[in-house]
Amino acid sequence: MRKQFGMPEGEKLVNYYSCSYWKGRVPRQGWLYLTVNHLCFYSFLLGKEVNLVVQWVDITRLEKNATLLFPESIHVETRDQELFFSMFLNIGETFKLMEQLANLAMRQLLDSEGFLEDKALPRPIRPHRNISALKRDLDARAKNECYRATFRLPRDEQLDGHTSCTLWTPFNKLHIPGQMFISNNYICFASKEEDACHLIIPLREVTIVEKADSSSVLPSPLSISTKSKMTFLFANLKDRDFLVQRISDFLQKTPSKQPGGIVGSRKASVVDPSTESSPAPEEVSEQPTSPASPLNSHQSFCVQEVPTASQGLLKLFQKNSPMEDLGAKGAKEKMKEESWHIHFFEYGRGVCMYRTAKTRALVLKGIPESLRGELWLLFSGAWNEMETHPGYYTELVEKSTGKYSLATEEIERDLHRSMPEHPAFQNELGIAALRRVLTAYAFRNPTIGYCQAMNIVTSVLLLYGSEEEAFWLLVALCERMLPDYYNTRVVGALVDQGIFEELTRDFLPQLSAKMQDLGVISSISLSWFLTLFLSVMPFESAVVIVDCFFYEGIKVILQVALAVLDANMEQLLGCSDEGEAMTVLGRYLDNVVNKQSVSPPIPHLHALLTSGDDPPAEVDIFELLKVSYEKFSSLRAEDIEQMRFKQRLKVIQSLEDTAKRSVVRAIPVDIGFSIEELEDLYMVFKAKHLASQYWGCSRMAASRRDPSLPYLEQYRIDASQFQELFASLTPWACGSHTPVLAGRMFRLLDKNKDLLINFKEFVMGMSGMYHGDLTEKLKVLYKLHLPPALSPEEAESALEAAHYFTEDSSSEEALPQEEQEGSGSEDVQEKRGEEKGTSSPDYRHYLRMWAKEKEVQKETIKDLPKMNQEQFIELCKTLYNMFSEDPMEQDLYHAIATVASLLLRIGEVGKKFSARTVRKPRDCATEEDEPPAPEPRQDTARERQPPAAGDPQAKGGGDMHLGKVPQESQVVVEAGSGEGQGSPSQPLSDDETKDDMSMSSYSVVSTGSLQCEDLADDTVLVGGEACSPTVRIGGTVDTDWCISFEQILASILTESVLVNFFEKREDIGLKIKDQKKVERQFSTASDHEQPGVSG
């Protein structure tokens, strides 16, 4: 397979299937190969070959459909093509695997942690035999995700196995058929009927597991008892002995814990809330932990030194008036509490409660205020994480206190905007608790950090639970129940917005087109979904929706949103613009009331919308929920997940297109490339970054992509990746010398010395070679042979001349301060590299940087520093290599020999003039010419791009060796460039110095200018007077010799063939197309295919 499609050794084949690819109306029977990063198809039929390779990250649409033309087919769509595959033996399995792989690719685009998931996949040693191992791993991963989502378990929980069985349910005296799931820390049960029964038994709660006696009525029974005195009876187990052994193994690994933990505590808090201590706001510095607080049971683990709110803020700031004084509302609330207590008696209380249709019915009727915090913890799964991480929150608070970041700055800005109408957040106690929870979470998950709307949700969580409980509820929300909602690009909310649009088309078709025309969906859905209606509805009504959300997930939010649109359909159809539609919806939501609430009404910020006309009639929240379930209850969690996958492809690819347009707009208009060329270059640049992630790179700095950075900084490449792109895109091909030139270009572009360049820097480098006139292109070439482009190793032989150069700063563009400092200290460079890759981005820094770039005046040729002899020798060598494959090769060699001879004589003349003056600071060199102070070896080794061992470029990579001395008045001067070779004065044999690519070109150049025979790649001709005492034979460089850019330009202008060469227009589009064809073949591990590996 790798050989067939040109894949590197690191690519992993998952599976392959026989199918047909429809090319036009003709099916091509062949094989579909699914690898971790690519979809490939190969067919050879009747002499016609089809070879397709599509990257998963390029797919914008993937769906299974059936039409008259394509029966039972899989439709794959990218930005530039549509593919149809059909005639599968098992289309369901194939499509499921394709979905998984495409989803993995989208995770990689969203966050580079996705690449870590890819690295965790097993790597088949023998692909033929072990292909199924990789597929089994992906199948297991899919089952794990489904298992964790179904039972709201922590992210690190791994499913060990599942088996069919029956569960005895004492509340209705039935044996319910279903599936038992066993993982490291939990035993779970799900009935075949969706609402019949769900059960979660944490192993930490299990006390006894025993095999009961089998009978014809109850075959293979298994009894499990817990610390809460509940006993669960499973039967009809196929392999009971093995199951008991697995449970026993996991129980031995489960850490022991004293009984009577949080469950008893929460019960006590419900029965006798007056025993809880209620500290006054001013006592926040030394707040005692109440017996009902979960922190109390964890005191032995971590002594609480940080002040935390030990109970829900609602209890602290609400006047404790007796229920009797509240009249009908109080009686209703008391009835709700009694209903739940009866439910607890029949179905159990705590994590091990039987969850049935009756549980959902109770939730829909509204959870009483006194039980809301406990049940939120239970239904969201936050309880489990809090129990298994005692003291974790306290430790986080201690670590994050006093730490400053961009997230903490945003948190401080939003603290006083979080439910300012509620008395709990009108004083320092509530604000301080909110600050601690949000900061602790930002410290726990820096990928998300802080996102707007988190403050509103967290403030409501704090009303009903302690700080630690609110923290774990926030973890459950951000990391499990609302995945990717609260990142910098709110991808999850955009995905669910797409689902909402799709559901509107399905359920409300007559309204869908109107909503699209008005553009309302995108405006309303983000505010509704991100805050769970808390910011658009009165508080006491919105919390009822939050009750249902914690029990049923996003399904409830979508149902309520559809019900709101349905209730306002007539008015919305009559709206003429977005503002009018938003007003209609805002007025409606503001009048959704909770008539059963026992809390005092809190003024709602949207009340202003009801001014003017008569306000709409009040809508009861429970009636709205009832309608939403009656009309839209056909929504299933599995369907929503399927739709999420489809929308995620669309949303992430749309965000990638937005990023591409933003980056292209950030490129100066005078760059020379068209918009289309810039977009193509961006895709090639991005593909190179992603390829380094795919195939086992060791580039630590480039391996982490931070989506929170500005678009321009998100994709960056290092020197070796740039070298590959440079070799395929440059118009200045130099044979074996190309990697050396690429390394110099990279150092020239890497202004901040972090060993990475972004797209803008990359395009600037490409533009310098492709666009502009002769002068501009020569300026780029000239700068490539001056520091910082010329590395310290390449200029090593010029160190003896360092004392000659002055500290005069008349350089081309004085290096930015950070660059000058960076060249002197490796530690500073490394620190900057780390900051650029990992620390919180300072957007003000980027604004200042871009403003500074706009202010930079265009440099003139007079700003360029002069070039010493060693640098000039390097320039001549580059030019010789550049001409080696040109059709005008001989003429170009003749011209450059003439120009080189002339320039060397000009340099000699200039030296004579300078020799007459007194020794003083001169202006023939600048601070930039001066070789940097010797740095630590490892730093210089990083900047240099050494050729591979045994490669011809190792000999021709930059050293100048002594060739054959001509008979006339020409002198061959050798100059060691310090590429790590031996002594510069050591002559090499002809075989060692010949470059097989350009050997035939170096014959007699001209009898009038220079004469040479067998001139090798690493030989340089230096013209001078025969008796000149300043030209030293034997490998030393003339330190008093220098030449300016104007002199080089003037000399080249005398040779028309050189002028034509540099003014020749090159089409980068053709090179980009070629690069796209071969980009997948570059592997950091190996550039050679294994002959025995094939699909």
Salt bridges, closest charged atoms under 4 A:
GLU11 OE2 - HIS38 ND1 2.89
GLU63 OE2 - ARG61 NH2 2.67
GLU63 OE2 - HIS75 ND1 3.64
GLU63 OE1 - LYS646 NZ 3.89
GLU77 OE1 - ARG61 NH1 3.52
GLU77 OE1 - HIS75 NE2 3.63
GLU82 OE2 - HIS75 NE2 2.81
GLU93 OE2 - LYS135 NZ 3.56
ASP111 OD1 - ARG704 NH2 3.96
GLU113 OE2 - ARG704 NH2 3.88
GLU117 OE1 - ARG141 NH1 3.70
ASP118 OD1 - LYS12 NZ 3.88
ASP139 OD2 - LYS135 NZ 3.04
ASP160 OD1 - ARG246 NH2 2.84
GLU194 OE1 - ARG636 NH1 3.46
ASP195 OD2 - ARG360 NH2 3.44
ASP241 OD1 - LYS211 NZ 2.98
ASP249 OD2 - ARG246 NH1 3.89
GLU276 OE2 - LYS315 NZ 3.96
GLU346 OE1 - LYS358 NZ 3.79
GLU369 OE2 - ARG372 NH1 3.40
GLU374 OE1 - ARG349 NH2 2.80
GLU385 OE1 - ARG480 NH1 2.56
GLU387 OE2 - LYS257 NZ 3.67
GLU395 OE2 - LYS399 NZ 3.31
GLU412 OE2 - ARG435 NE 2.60
ASP414 OD1 - ARG417 NH1 2.98
GLU428 OE2 - ARG435 NH1 3.40
GLU467 OE2 - ARG436 NH2 2.61
GLU469 OE2 - ARG266 NH1 2.41
GLU479 OE1 - ARG155 NH2 3.31
GLU479 OE1 - ARG444 NH2 2.92
ASP484 OD2 - ARG107 NH1 2.65
ASP496 OD1 - ARG644 NE 2.97
GLU502 OE2 - LYS646 NZ 3.76
ASP547 OD2 - ARG372 NH2 2.82
GLU552 OE2 - ARG360 NH1 3.60
GLU552 OE1 - LYS555 NZ 3.97
ASP566 OD2 - LYS631 NZ 2.50
ASP590 OD1 - HIS604 ND1 2.61
GLU638 OE1 - ARG636 NH2 3.39
GLU641 OE2 - ARG644 NH1 3.10
GLU656 OE2 - ARG489 NH1 4.00
GLU656 OE1 - LYS686 NZ 2.86
GLU656 OE2 - ARG705 NH2 3.62
ASP657 OD1 - ARG79 NE 2.75
ASP680 OD1 - LYS1076 NZ 3.67
GLU713 OE1 - LYS836 NZ 3.34
ASP718 OD2 - ARG699 NE 2.59
GLU724 OE1 - LYS688 NZ 2.91
ASP754 OD2 - LYS836 NZ 2.94
GLU776 OE2 - LYS779 NZ 3.62
GLU794 OE2 - ARG744 NE 3.00
GLU794 OE1 - ARG747 NH2 3.30
GLU796 OE2 - ARG937 NH2 3.72
GLU812 OE1 - LYS783 NZ 3.85
GLU813 OE2 - LYS751 NZ 3.97
GLU813 OE2 - LYS783 NZ 3.98
GLU821 OE1 - ARG832 NH2 3.83
GLU826 OE2 - ARG942 NH1 3.77
GLU830 OE2 - ARG942 NH1 3.57
ASP842 OD1 - ARG844 NE 3.44
GLU853 OE1 - LYS760 NZ 2.64
GLU859 OE2 - LYS779 NZ 3.77
GLU859 OE2 - LYS783 NZ 2.82
GLU874 OE1 - ARG744 NH2 2.47
ASP886 OD2 - LYS1064 NZ 3.32
GLU908 OE1 - LYS911 NZ 3.08
ASP939 OD1 - ARG942 NH2 3.01
ASP959 OD2 - HIS961 NE2 3.78
GLU1025 OE2 - LYS912 NZ 3.51
ASP1038 OD2 - LYS911 NZ 2.84
ASP1038 OD1 - ARG1032 NH1 3.79
